[in-house]
Amino acid sequence: MLKEDLKCKFKYMPEGDNVIEITTSLDEYKAYVVKDNGWYGVALELKLDINDYVEKFENVKLVTKIKNFSNENHKLLELITNKVEFLEQFSLICEDFLSFIQNKENREKLVQNPQVWIQKWKILLGNVLQNEKSYAILAELLAINYLLKDNNEVFYTNYGTHDIETTSKSYEVKSTIEKYGTQIHISSQYQLQTNNQKPLNLIFVRLEKSNLGYCILDIIKILEKKGYKLQKIYDKISNMNTTSLAEKYRILESKIYQVNNQFPKIVPESFVGGVLPEGIIKMEYIVGLENLEYEQINLSF
């Protein structure tokens, strides 16, 4: 389907959740123009047992969805955007997508791994989504799983002052994929602030990308089996794509430090009157862990 035809359908197709089949030569597969409550684009029909997928770049999604029309469920791989002002440019991307899937070999590759098409557009346009680093979230989830061994009440704070809270302690989790060095970035004057009634520990994890390791999806399955409440984890990973969630890392080392009076830190109490100097709004700094006491812990499962 040519770009001009797509533009007309995008413009004049009724609003709401609508699907119009496109005439193609896709043998057992079908293609559609879709509108989905403010989102619009094109879609390739998949078999219902194909794995779910989601990828985002710029203001575009490539995502699997189940839709019911013609009195039955259909699984679609949708290429969609919600930016009407980019209709001209997005129509060009959709035209390329439809052209790509006309080739049977390309189509089969796309069904198995949608990255084969979307990767070139990400490289060309750049992926400006500021996704969380997958290894950093993986380290936090590994820490949660570790702490659950001795404590049933482990709370993932999701953007709280500290990453994890239990009834008796707070935990900050820092991770790296650098092979050497133990420097950590402290993002505010409150991150290492302690409560006299609740000690703060810091868990440091060094990871290395490896197919023999763990991914976020692995840990979520383990936590789900333990009956752990996952909503805050789902909130944290809501903007992450399938590729990032499935990235595997093996644990090279994991340590736990007590953030006590000997631990180097800058907190409000470091200043006269317990407040930052006038005009200073926020402090970020680097801490070296090399000469601090620690305990080795095993985060594997």
N, C-alpha and C positions, 0 to 999 in steps of 0.2 A: 504494500500500500504506500502510495506516494505521500510526501510530507503535506501537500496541500489538502489531500483527502482527509488525513488525520486531523489537521487543524479545523476543518469544517465539522468533523464529528465531535471533537473536543468542545467546540463552541456551542453547537446546537443540540447536543445530546441532553436529554432531560436531567435535571439535578436529582440527587438521591443516590441510591445504590442500584446502578444499572449496568447491563452487559449487552453488547452487540457483537455478534460473531463477524469475523473478517473472512472474506473468501481468500483461501490460500491453497497451496499444494502440499500440505503438511501430513499427508496420509492419516495415521491414527491420531495425530494431534490436531487440536483446534486452537485458533488464536482469536482474541477479542479486543475490542475497545471497551474500557471500563470507566465508570464514574463511581466514586465511593465516598459520599458525604464530604465533599470539598476536595477530594483527591481525584486525579484523572490520569489516564495513561493507557497502556496496552498490556495484554496478558497472554501467556501460553498455558494451555491446559495440561496438567500433569496427571499421572495415575495417583489414586488416593493414598497409596502406601509410600510415596516419595517423601523423604525426610523434609521437615520444615526448614526454612531458610529465611534469613533477613540480613540485608546489607544496606548501608546508608552512605551517601556521599552528597556533599552540597545539600540541596533541598530535594533530593531524589531517593526513593526507596526501591529496592528489588526484594520482594517479600512474597512468601507463600501464604495463601488464604483459602479457606473453605467457603464456598458460596453456594447457595441453593437457588437454582433456576431450572426451568423446564422440568419441574417436579422431581429433581434429584440433586444430590450434592456433587459439586465439582471442585477439584483442587486446582488453583490457578497460581502461576508464578507471575506476579504483577510488577510492572515497571511503572511507578506512579510518582506524581509530584502534587503539591498543593499550591504551587506558585502560578497563578493565572497570568501574571505579567510576563512570564517566561515561556508562554505558549509557543512562540516561534522557535526558540532554541530547543525546547523540550521535544517538539515535534520531530526535529532532526535526529535527536537521540533515539526516539521511538522508531523512526524509519530505519535507523541502523540496526536496532534490535530485531525488527521484523525481517530485515534482509538477512541478518545472521542466522536466524532459525529456519530460513527457507532451505538451507543446506542440511541434509539429513545427518551428516557426521557432526557438524557444529551443534545441531539440535540435541543429539545424544550426549555430547560433552556437556552442554548447558544443563541438561536434566540431572546429570551426575554431579556437576559442580558449577553453579552459576558464576563463580569467580572468573571462569574462562572468558566471559564477555565483559563483565563490569570492570575488571581490573584495568583494561586499557583506557576506559573513560576516567577512572580515578587517577591514573597517571597523567592523562592529558589535562584534566580540569583541576586536579588536586583535591584531596579529601580534607576539607576544613573542619570536619566534626572533631571536637575536642574530646574524644573518648578517653575514659579512664584507661590507664595502662593495665592490660590484662594480668600481668604478673603481680602487680601491686594488690589487686583485688583477690587474686589466687592466694597470696600470702596471708591476707586477712582471714579468708575462709579456712585455710589450713590451721591457723591459730585458733579459730572458733572450734574446729573439730578436735584439736588437741585439748583445749580447756574443758570440753564436754566430758572428757574421761573422768574428771574429778569433781565436776560441778554441773548440775542440771540447769542452773540459772545463769546462762551466758547470753548477753544481749549485744547484738550488732547495732551500733548507734547510727551508722549511715550519716556521715557528715557532722556528727557530734564533736565535742572537744577532743575526746579520746575515741579510738576505734571500737573498743570492746569494753563492756562493763560486766562484772559479776557482782554478787551481793557483797563481796569483801574487798575486791581489788579493781583497779582500772588498768587497761592495757592499750598501749600505742604500738602499732605494727609498722615496721620499716623494712623495705625490701630493695634488692638490687639485682641486676643481671651482670654487673661488672665482676670480673673474675678476681680482682684485687681491691684492697682498700675497704675500710669500714666507716666511711663518712656518711652521715645522714643529714637530710635537709629538714629543718624545723620551720614550719610554715607560719607560726605566729607565736606571740609571747605567752599564749595560753596553753599551747600544745603539751608542754612538759610541766604545767602547773599541777601541784599535788594537793590532795585533800588530807588533812591530818587524820581523819577518820577512815580514809580509804587510800592505801598505798598505790603508787603508780609503777607499773613494770613496762619495760620496752622489749618487744620481741623483734629480733633482727633476723631476716631470712635472705640467704643468697641463693639465687635460682639460675638455672641454665636451660635454654630451650632444648627440648629433647622429646622424641616420640615415646620414650620410656618413662616419661614423667606423668604429671597430673595436669588436668585442665579445670577450669571453673565448673564446667558441666559435670565432671567427675565428682567434685566435692559437693555440689548441690544434691546429687543423687544419694551420696552417703548421709548428708545432713537430713534429707527427706526421710530416709529409712529410720533415722533416730528420732523422728517426730519433731524435728526442729522447725520453728516458725520461719518461713522463708520470705515473707513479704518485703522486709527491708532489704534483703539481698536482691530480690527482683527489682525493687525500686532503684538500687544502685547500678544494676547492669542493664537498665531499660534502654539506654542509648547505645549499647554495645552491639556489634554485629556478630553473626554466627561464627565467622572466622576467628575473631578474638576470643569468644567464649570457648572455642575448641582448641586453642593454642596450648600445647603441653610443655611443662617445665619440670625438670627434676630438681630436687633439693640438694644443694651442695653443702650448706651448713645452716644451722638455726640455733640461735642463742637467746637467752633472756637476761635482761639487766634490771637491777633495781634502780629506779630514779629517786635516789636519796640525796642527802646533803653533799655527798662526794661526786654526784653526777653533774657534769658541766651543763648549765642551762641559764637562759635569760628569761625571767618571768617578772610580772609586775612587782613582786616583793624584792626584786633586785635593785629597785630604785627607791629613793627617798619618798616616804609617804605611801609606798606601794602602788605608785602610778608612773606611767611613762613620762619622760620630760615633755614639757609643753611643745606642741607642734608635731610630735612623733605619733603617728596613728597606728602603725603596725611594724613589727620586727620579724624578719626572717634571717636565719643564720644556719651555719653548718657546724655539726658536732662530730668530732673524731672519737670513735669508740675503742681505739687501739689499746689504751692502757687502763681500761676499766674492767672491774671484776664482772664475770658473767657465769652462767650455767648453761651447758649444752643441753638442748632438748631435742626430742625426736618427733617431728611433725608427720612422718610417714604413717601410712595406715594399710 
